[in-house]
Every structure is written in structure tokens, then in C-alpha cells.
Amino acid sequence: MEYLSYCVLYGRSRGILSYDRSITQKGGYFMANPELLIRSIIGDARSCVRPLDCAAEIIGDLFFARHIPLEDIHAKQVYPLVAERLGLTTSAASRRVQRLAHICWDNMREKDLVLPYIGQPLKYCPDACRLVGYLVVYAHLQMPFFAAIEKDPSLL
């Protein structure tokens, strides 16, 4: 089993392991660390971005490893897995992910990062899973989601 798969399956993302993930290659894509991107947006003042990081790992696995289009990834697939990893109820996990996603969106708008990270100006905050998916694509491919699908339509 590849090291990244181990991290995704067993939720290893603290300490040195999170930095090891940033240099692992899987399926032709360099798997960057979405947690670093999320922390750069939210800032270090928020100590617990773990629910959003877990959601990013799961969405990254669904999108890149299992080739499920971002439009077909729904909260009902993601939140139970986040809850299982964090030892929470599904509703508590969904509240935490949504809260952190809204904080992330607000900071992105405040810092004018929506266009650089997503690739299109959006009026409204996308749902949490979609926003996390956009950030995962940026973290992994180093290009905004809409630029990535324009360049490689097979990502859809």
C-alpha cells in the first residue's frame, strides 16, 4: 500500500507525516498538502483545522484516486468519514466542516484569493464540499480548479 493511501485510510496527518504527504506522488499527480493551503488562508490563530483537513483528504481521494467528478461528491459521502476519523457524530462533523469552510471563504474574499485559488469570481460561497474540492485541486495541481478543467477536461 502506498504511503499516501495509508495516510488517507488511517487519518495520519499530524506532525512529520503531514509534511511527508506533500512530496508523495500518486497517479501522476503530486499530492500536495491541503492542510498547509488551508492554514495559509485561515491563519495560524485557528489551531484546529483538522475537520476541514480530513474533508480535504477524503475529497482528494475521491477526486484524484477514484476519479469521481467534484460535482458528484456530496456531503453524505464525506461527513460520515470525517466523523469516523475524528470520533464525532456525523452532525457534529458536518457543523465543524461547514463552519471552517465559511471561515475559509470569508478569509479568501477578504484577502482577494477567490480568483487565484478557484479560477472564477464567485458571488456566493459554494457548499463546503465544493469549496474544499476547489482548494484540494489547487493544492495538488498548483492551478485553480476552473483553469485545471479547461486545461484537462478529463478531470470532469
C-alpha positions in Angstrom: 0.0 0.0 0.0 1.4 3.4 -0.9 2.2 5.7 1.9 -0.4 8.3 0.9 -3.1 5.7 0.8 -2.1 4.7 4.3 -2.4 8.3 5.4 -5.8 8.7 3.8 -7.2 5.4 5.1 -5.9 5.7 8.6 -6.1 9.5 9.1 -2.4 10.1 9.8 -2.0 13.8 9.3 -0.2 15.3 12.3 3.5 16.0 12.7 6.0 14.8 10.3 3.5 12.7 8.4 1.7 15.7 7.1 4.9 17.0 5.5 5.7 13.6 4.1 2.4 13.7 2.2 3.3 16.8 0.5 6.0 15.1 -1.6 4.3 11.8 -2.3 3.3 11.1 -5.9 0.2 9.1 -6.7 -1.3 8.5 -10.1 0.8 11.1 -11.9 -0.3 14.0 -9.6 2.0 15.3 -6.9 -0.1 15.2 -3.8 0.5 18.5 -2.0 -0.7 19.1 1.5 -4.1 20.8 1.5 -3.7 21.5 5.2 -0.9 23.9 4.5 -3.1 25.8 2.0 -6.0 25.9 4.4 -3.8 27.2 7.2 -2.3 29.8 4.9 -5.9 31.1 4.2 -7.3 30.8 7.7 -4.1 31.6 9.5 -2.4 30.0 12.4 -4.7 31.6 15.0 -7.2 28.8 14.4 -5.5 25.8 15.9 -7.9 23.1 14.9 -8.5 22.9 11.1 -8.5 19.1 11.4 -12.1 18.6 10.3 -11.5 20.6 7.2 -8.2 18.8 6.6 -9.9 15.4 7.0 -12.6 16.5 4.5 -9.8 17.6 2.1 -8.1 14.3 2.3 -11.3 12.4 1.6 -12.4 14.7 -1.2 -8.9 14.5 -2.7 -9.0 10.7 -2.6 -12.5 10.6 -4.2 -11.5 13.1 -6.9 -7.9 12.1 -7.8 -7.7 8.4 -6.8 -11.3 7.2 -7.6 -11.9 9.7 -10.4 -15.3 10.9 -9.1 -16.1 14.4 -10.5 -16.3 17.2 -8.0 -20.0 17.8 -8.9 -20.7 14.2 -7.8 -19.0 14.4 -4.4 -21.7 15.1 -1.8 -21.7 15.8 1.9 -23.4 12.4 2.6 -20.2 10.7 1.3 -17.7 12.9 3.1 -19.2 13.8 6.5 -19.6 10.3 7.9 -16.0 9.5 7.1 -14.8 12.7 8.7 -16.9 11.8 11.8 -15.5 8.3 11.9 -11.9 9.6 11.8 -12.4 12.3 14.4 -14.7 10.3 16.7 -17.6 12.6 16.3 -21.2 12.3 15.3 -22.0 13.0 11.6 -23.9 16.1 12.5 -21.0 17.5 14.7 -18.5 16.7 11.9 -20.7 18.5 9.3 -21.1 21.6 11.5 -17.4 21.8 12.1 -16.5 21.4 8.4 -19.1 23.9 7.3 -18.0 26.4 10.0 -14.4 26.1 8.9 -15.3 26.3 5.2 -17.2 29.5 5.8 -14.3 31.0 7.7 -12.0 30.0 4.9 -14.4 31.6 2.3 -14.6 34.8 4.3 -10.8 35.0 4.5 -10.4 34.2 0.8 -12.8 37.0 -0.1 -11.1 39.4 2.4 -7.7 38.6 1.0 -8.8 38.6 -2.7 -7.9 34.9 -3.0 -11.1 33.6 -4.7 -9.9 34.2 -8.3 -6.3 32.9 -7.7 -7.4 29.7 -5.9 -10.7 28.9 -7.7 -10.2 30.5 -11.1 -13.6 32.3 -11.4 -15.1 35.1 -9.4 -18.0 33.6 -7.4 -20.6 35.7 -5.8 -21.7 33.3 -3.1 -19.9 30.7 -1.0 -20.1 27.3 -2.6 -21.2 24.4 -0.4 -18.4 23.2 1.9 -17.5 20.1 0.0 -17.3 22.0 -3.3 -15.1 24.7 -1.7 -12.8 22.1 -0.2 -12.7 20.4 -3.6 -11.6 23.6 -5.2 -8.8 24.0 -2.7 -7.7 20.4 -3.0 -7.3 20.8 -6.8 -5.3 23.9 -6.2 -3.1 22.2 -3.6 -2.5 19.2 -5.8 -2.1 20.8 -9.2 -0.9 24.2 -8.3 -3.6 25.8 -10.5 -7.1 26.9 -9.9 -9.9 24.4 -10.4 -11.5 26.1 -13.5 -8.1 26.6 -15.2 -7.3 22.9 -14.5 -10.5 21.6 -16.1 -10.0 24.0 -19.0 -6.5 22.6 -19.5 -7.5 19.0 -18.9 -11.3 18.3 -19.4 -10.8 14.7 -18.4 -10.8 16.0 -14.7 -14.6 16.5 -15.1 
